Amino acid sequence: MSGRSPLSDNQVADELKKMETFIKKEADEKAKEIRLKAEEEYEIEKASIVRAEINSIDSLYESKFKKAALAQQITKSTIANKTRLKILAAREQTLDKIFEEAEEKLKKISQDKKTYKPILKSLLEEGLLSLLEKKVTIRVRKNDVSAAKEIIDEARKDFEAKAGFAVDVSIDESNYLSSEIAGGVVVINSTGKIEVNNTLEERLKLLSETALPGIRLELFGPSKSRKFFD
């Protein structure tokens, strides 16, 4: 038989009370722990969702911004190209006008015989030196025949002094140069296969090709797009 006496009703009630208090405390602490963990997980999930939405929005606007920037760049490039082409066209028109005016002035040169005869003589002599043959035929405009006859002897003498041999020069009076041109001479070798075109129009054409870069530079300045220079 045990020496411990049985618990009284009050003692049983106190023990039950203590157990109830302990269980309630443990339950409260567990509930608090669960609540805190749930809140923490909620905040983490919420932050993740918000971050994902922000990234989605940023990505969307970044894509739109890139498209807008590209469209703007294309527009700027298109406008720049159109402007550049307009400027180039205007420059070409200016140059064309310059050479058209020069061609009109050429036609007036032959009207002044005093000025024209030395030019015709120089063009003939240059043609003779280009061919370096003993016999040539020349073609001129019909209204330049008299002037040509006057300068042939002088041109021949100058040629002989430079070339070291004489040359026979005859005028083709059956096939004149067009009366529409400004003047000058075409020098043809004895076989008729080689000719030197020394008309005023041809000389202007050659001048336009060789002097054009310098004229462009003088009129419009150096090209900004050109990286290398001769």
C-alpha positions as CSV (number, residue, x, y, z in Angstrom):
1,M,0.0,0.0,0.0
2,S,1.5,3.4,-1.0
3,G,2.4,6.0,1.5
4,R,1.0,8.8,-0.7
5,S,-2.4,10.0,0.1
6,P,-4.8,10.5,-2.7
7,L,-5.2,14.1,-4.1
8,S,-8.1,16.0,-2.9
9,D,-10.6,17.5,-5.3
10,N,-9.0,21.0,-5.0
11,Q,-5.6,19.6,-5.7
12,V,-6.9,17.8,-8.8
13,A,-8.6,21.0,-9.9
14,D,-5.3,22.9,-9.5
15,E,-3.3,20.3,-11.5
16,L,-5.9,20.4,-14.2
17,K,-5.7,24.2,-14.2
18,K,-2.0,24.1,-14.5
19,M,-2.2,21.6,-17.4
20,E,-4.8,23.8,-19.1
21,T,-2.7,26.9,-18.7
22,F,0.4,25.1,-20.1
23,I,-1.5,23.7,-23.0
24,K,-3.0,27.1,-23.8
25,K,0.4,28.8,-23.6
26,E,1.9,26.2,-25.9
27,A,-1.1,26.6,-28.3
28,D,-0.7,30.4,-28.2
29,E,3.0,30.2,-28.9
30,K,2.5,27.7,-31.7
31,A,-0.3,29.8,-33.2
32,K,1.9,32.9,-33.0
33,E,4.7,31.0,-34.6
34,I,2.4,29.8,-37.4
35,R,1.0,33.3,-37.9
36,L,4.5,34.9,-38.1
37,K,5.7,32.3,-40.5
38,A,2.5,32.7,-42.6
39,E,3.0,36.5,-42.6
40,E,6.7,36.1,-43.5
41,E,5.8,33.8,-46.4
42,Y,3.0,36.2,-47.5
43,E,5.4,39.1,-47.6
44,I,8.0,37.1,-49.5
45,E,5.3,35.9,-52.0
46,K,3.9,39.4,-52.3
47,A,7.3,40.9,-52.9
48,S,8.0,38.2,-55.5
49,I,4.7,39.0,-57.3
50,V,5.3,42.7,-57.2
51,R,8.9,42.3,-58.4
52,A,7.7,40.1,-61.3
53,E,5.0,42.6,-62.2
54,I,7.6,45.5,-62.1
55,N,10.0,43.5,-64.3
56,S,7.2,42.7,-66.7
57,I,6.2,46.4,-66.9
58,D,9.9,47.5,-67.2
59,S,10.4,44.9,-69.9
60,L,7.3,46.1,-71.8
61,Y,8.2,49.7,-71.6
62,E,11.8,49.0,-72.5
63,S,10.6,47.2,-75.6
64,K,8.3,50.1,-76.4
65,F,11.1,52.5,-75.8
66,K,13.5,50.6,-78.0
67,K,10.9,50.5,-80.8
68,A,10.2,54.2,-80.4
69,A,14.0,55.0,-80.4
70,L,14.5,52.8,-83.5
71,A,11.6,54.5,-85.3
72,Q,12.9,57.9,-84.4
73,Q,16.4,56.9,-85.6
74,I,15.0,55.6,-88.9
75,T,13.0,58.9,-89.3
76,K,16.0,61.0,-88.6
77,S,18.1,58.9,-91.0
78,T,15.4,59.2,-93.7
79,I,15.2,63.0,-93.3
80,A,19.0,63.3,-93.3
81,N,19.3,61.3,-96.5
82,K,16.5,63.2,-98.2
83,T,18.1,66.5,-97.2
84,R,21.6,65.3,-98.4
85,L,20.1,64.3,-101.7
86,K,18.4,67.7,-102.1
87,I,21.7,69.4,-101.3
88,L,23.6,67.2,-103.8
89,A,21.0,67.9,-106.5
90,A,21.1,71.6,-105.8
91,R,24.9,71.5,-106.1
92,E,24.8,69.6,-109.3
93,Q,22.3,72.1,-110.7
94,T,24.7,74.9,-109.7
95,L,27.7,73.2,-111.4
96,D,25.6,72.4,-114.5
97,K,24.6,76.0,-114.7
98,I,28.2,77.2,-114.4
99,F,29.3,75.0,-117.3
100,E,26.3,75.9,-119.4
101,E,27.1,79.5,-118.9
102,A,30.8,78.8,-119.8
103,E,29.6,77.0,-123.0
104,E,27.5,80.0,-123.9
105,K,30.5,82.2,-123.5
106,L,32.6,79.9,-125.6
107,K,30.3,80.6,-128.6
108,K,31.1,84.2,-128.3
109,I,34.9,83.7,-128.4
110,S,34.9,82.8,-132.1
111,Q,33.0,86.0,-132.9
112,D,36.0,88.0,-131.8
113,K,38.6,87.1,-134.5
114,K,41.4,88.9,-132.7
115,T,40.9,86.7,-129.7
116,Y,39.9,83.5,-131.5
117,K,42.7,83.1,-134.0
118,P,45.5,82.6,-131.4
119,I,43.3,80.1,-129.6
120,L,42.6,78.2,-132.9
121,K,46.4,78.2,-133.6
122,S,47.2,76.8,-130.2
123,L,44.5,74.1,-130.5
124,L,45.9,73.1,-134.0
125,E,49.5,73.0,-132.7
126,E,48.5,70.9,-129.8
127,G,46.8,68.5,-132.1
128,L,49.8,68.2,-134.3
129,L,52.1,67.5,-131.3
130,S,49.7,64.9,-130.1
131,L,49.8,63.0,-133.4
132,L,53.5,63.7,-134.4
133,E,52.8,62.8,-138.0
134,K,54.2,64.3,-141.2
135,K,50.8,64.7,-142.9
136,V,47.5,65.5,-141.3
137,T,44.0,66.8,-142.3
138,I,42.0,69.2,-140.2
139,R,38.3,69.9,-139.9
140,V,36.9,73.2,-138.8
141,R,33.5,75.0,-139.0
142,K,32.8,76.4,-142.5
143,N,33.0,79.9,-141.2
144,D,36.4,79.2,-139.6
145,V,38.1,78.1,-142.8
146,S,39.6,81.6,-143.5
147,A,40.9,81.9,-140.0
148,A,42.4,78.4,-140.2
149,K,44.2,79.2,-143.4
150,E,45.7,82.3,-141.7
151,I,47.1,80.4,-138.7
152,I,48.2,77.1,-140.4
153,D,51.7,78.3,-141.4
154,E,52.5,79.7,-138.0
155,A,51.2,76.5,-136.3
156,R,53.4,74.4,-138.7
157,K,56.5,76.5,-137.9
158,D,56.0,76.2,-134.2
159,F,55.4,72.4,-134.5
160,E,58.6,72.0,-136.7
161,A,60.6,73.8,-134.1
162,K,59.4,71.5,-131.3
163,A,59.1,68.2,-133.2
164,G,62.2,68.6,-135.4
165,F,60.4,67.7,-138.7
166,A,57.9,69.4,-141.0
167,V,54.3,68.6,-141.3
168,D,51.8,69.0,-144.2
169,V,48.5,70.3,-143.0
170,S,45.4,70.4,-145.3
171,I,41.9,71.5,-144.6
172,D,39.0,69.1,-145.3
173,E,36.6,71.4,-147.1
174,S,34.1,68.7,-147.9
175,N,33.3,67.7,-144.3
176,Y,33.0,70.7,-142.0
177,L,32.4,70.7,-138.2
178,S,28.9,71.5,-137.1
179,S,28.0,75.2,-137.2
180,E,26.3,74.6,-133.8
181,I,29.6,74.2,-131.9
182,A,31.6,77.1,-130.5
183,G,34.7,76.4,-132.6
184,G,38.1,74.7,-132.5
185,V,39.6,72.0,-134.7
186,V,39.7,68.3,-135.2
187,V,43.2,67.0,-136.4
188,I,43.2,63.7,-138.3
189,N,46.2,61.5,-139.2
190,S,47.0,60.4,-142.8
191,T,45.1,57.1,-142.5
192,G,42.0,58.8,-141.1
193,K,42.0,56.3,-138.2
194,I,43.3,58.5,-135.5
195,E,41.9,62.0,-134.7
196,V,42.4,64.5,-131.9
197,N,39.3,66.4,-131.0
198,N,40.3,69.9,-130.0
199,T,37.0,71.7,-130.3
200,L,36.2,74.2,-127.7
201,E,33.4,72.0,-126.4
202,E,35.7,69.1,-126.0
203,R,38.2,71.3,-124.1
204,L,35.5,72.5,-121.8
205,K,34.5,68.9,-121.2
206,L,38.0,68.0,-120.3
207,L,38.3,71.0,-118.1
208,S,35.1,70.2,-116.3
209,E,36.4,66.7,-115.5
210,T,39.8,67.8,-114.2
211,A,38.8,71.1,-112.5
212,L,35.5,69.8,-111.1
213,P,37.0,68.7,-107.7
214,G,38.6,72.1,-107.2
215,I,35.4,73.9,-108.2
216,R,33.4,71.8,-105.8
217,L,35.9,72.6,-103.0
218,E,35.9,76.3,-103.9
219,L,32.1,76.6,-104.0
220,F,31.0,74.2,-101.3
221,G,34.0,73.6,-99.1
222,P,35.5,70.3,-98.1
223,S,33.0,67.3,-97.8
224,K,32.2,66.3,-94.2
225,S,31.7,62.7,-95.3
226,R,35.1,62.5,-97.1
227,K,37.8,60.8,-94.9
228,F,40.7,60.7,-97.4
229,F,42.1,63.4,-99.6
230,D,44.6,63.2,-102.5
